[in-house]
């Protein structure tokens, strides 16, 4: 199935760059572009794309409001929205995720991570830029009244290393380089770790590492 993508950004060059990356992928295509928030909402509701890439700062409606209207908790049939922005602000991240975003990326993201975020959103997973993930989750220490939970099947030493690296915000390629293993092996380990701890996506995986005190070791 081809993933149908809407791009909403007030900068023509940004839209053109994203379109080039997405249309070059075999499994996705751009079905519409919007240069302001109001147009983004109108196009998204009429075309029902699989994933909407939405900038934060746009005329008419900002991307956070667009996200709320398309994917918020009060929306009966929500769309998948990935927020992409230049502005690395924690309040944007929190509000975007609270408004139903299924991803939050910075505009300097690599083409591979952009495509990965679109695919993750299409699957229903949440992907947040690694540097933001670390900041967002670093303050989640072990709950004071609850002991750290452990998976029913313990993680292997290598899985612990991969988990620690992922929770630090390293990309799959960076994990592979740092541990001297292949990219395919990293993906296999991450899938196994998610199965063992019951994590649905990379954000929950990183949250588990912080909450169980693994990042303090």
N, C-alpha and C positions, 0 to 999 in steps of 0.2 A: 504494500500500500504506500502511495506517495503522500508524504506529510505536507499539507497545505499551510503555508505560512503567510501571515500579514505582518508588514513592517510599518511601524508608526514612529516617525522621527521628523523633527522640523528642519533637519539639515539634509539637503539633497545628496551631498557626497556620502554621508553616513548610510543613507538608504541604498545608494548605488553600491557601496562596498558590501553591505550585508546581502543585497540581492545577488551579487556576483558569487559570494561564498555559498549561499544557499542553493542557487540554481545550478551550481557546479556539482552539488551532491546528487548521487543517483536516486536517493530515496526521499527527496523533498523538492518543493517548488514554491516560489513566491506567487501568491494569487492576488495581492493588492498592496498598495502603499498609501499611507496617510501622512500628511504634513502637520496635522494638529489633532488634539485629543478628541474633539467632537466628531471629526471625520472618522477617526479610528473606531469610535464606538459604533457609529452608523454602519461603516463597512463591515465590522466584525459581526454585528447582529444580523446583517443581511446575507453575508457570505458564509458565516460559520466556519472560519478556518480552524485547522487542528491546533495551531499554536499562533499566538500573537506576540511579536517582539515589540516592546513599548518603551520609549524613552521617558524619563521622568519629567524633564522641563520642556513643555510644549505649549503653544498658544491654545486658547479656548478652554481646554481641560488639561491638567497635568497628568502625567502617567500614573500616579498613585490613584487619582480619582477614576481614570480610565479602567485601571485594574479593579477597583471596587465595583464599578458598574458592570464589568464583564465577568468577574470571577468572585465577587464578594459573597459573604455568608448569606445574604438575602437574595441572591440570584438563583432562580429556580433551575436553570440549565446552564451552569457556568462554563466559560471557555477557559482554555489553558493560556496563561499569560506569563511571559518571561520579561522581567524589567531589565533594561540595559541602559546604563547611565555613565556619564563621566564623573559623577560626584560620589565619592566614597564616604558616605555619611551613614552612621548607624541608624539614625532615625528613619531614613529612607528605607533601609533594609527591613526594619521592624514593621513599618507601616505597610510596605509592599506585601510582605508575607502575611500580615494580619488581614489584608484586603484580598487574599486568595492567590497571590502570585505563586507560580510553580517554578520559579527561578529568579535569580538576581545576579546580573553580571556587570562588570565594568567594561567600558568600550575598548579598552586595550587588551581585551581577552583574545586568545589565539583563535584562529579559524576553527581548529579542531574542537576546542572547548565550546565555542558557540554552537557548532553542530551537535555536540554531545548534549548541550543544554536543551536544544530543540527536541532531540530524541527522548531525553529524559522526561521533559514536560509532556510529550505525546504519550509516554507510558504511564504518566501520573506520578512520576517521581519529582523530587525537588532538587535542583542543583544550584548552589550558591558559589560564587567565585571563591577559590581557596583562601585568599588573604582575608576575605570578609568572614568566612566560616570560622577561622581561628579566633578573630576578635569577638564574634558573636557568641561563641561557645566557651571561651576561656574562663568566663566568670562562673560557669556552671560547675562548681566543685561538688564533692559527694554530699548528698543531703544530710544534715546534721543528725536527724533522728532515724535514718534508714541506712542499713549496711549496704555496701556496694553489691550489686547483683552480679552473679557470675553465670556464664552460659552453661547449659546442661552438659554440653560437650566442650571441654576446655580448648582454648586456642593453642595452637602450636607456637613454638618460639618464633618461627618465621611469620606466622600470622600476626603475632603481637607486634613484630617489627613493622609490618605493613600497616597495621591499624594505627600505630603511633605516628608513622610518617603521614598517613592520610589525615589524621587529626591535626597535625601541624600545618596542614594546608598544601602539602605537596601534590602536584598533579601525578597522574599515573606514570607519565614518562619520567618525571623527576624521581619517583619512588623506584622505578626500574633502574635508573642510573645509580642512585645512592646505595641500593642493595645488590647491584650487579646481577640482576635477573631480567628476564625478558618482559616486554609489555604484556604479552599474553598471560604470563605467570602472575603478574600483578593483578590483572583483571580476574583471574581464577581465584586468587587468594581473597580479593575483596568480596567476590560473590559468596565464597564459603563463609567468610566472617559475617556477612550480612545474614546468611541463613542461620548461623549458630547463635547470634545475639538477637535475631528478630528485627533487624533494622531494614527499613524499606528503601533508604537512600543514603547518600553520602553524608548528609547533614545529621541524620540520626546516628550514623556510624561514629561520626566525630563526637556527637553529644555523649554517646556511651563511653568513649575513651576518657572524656573529661569527668563525667559523673562518677566513674568507677576509680578515679584517682590514678589512672594509668599515665597521665601526662605529668605527674609529680615524681615519677620514678627516675 
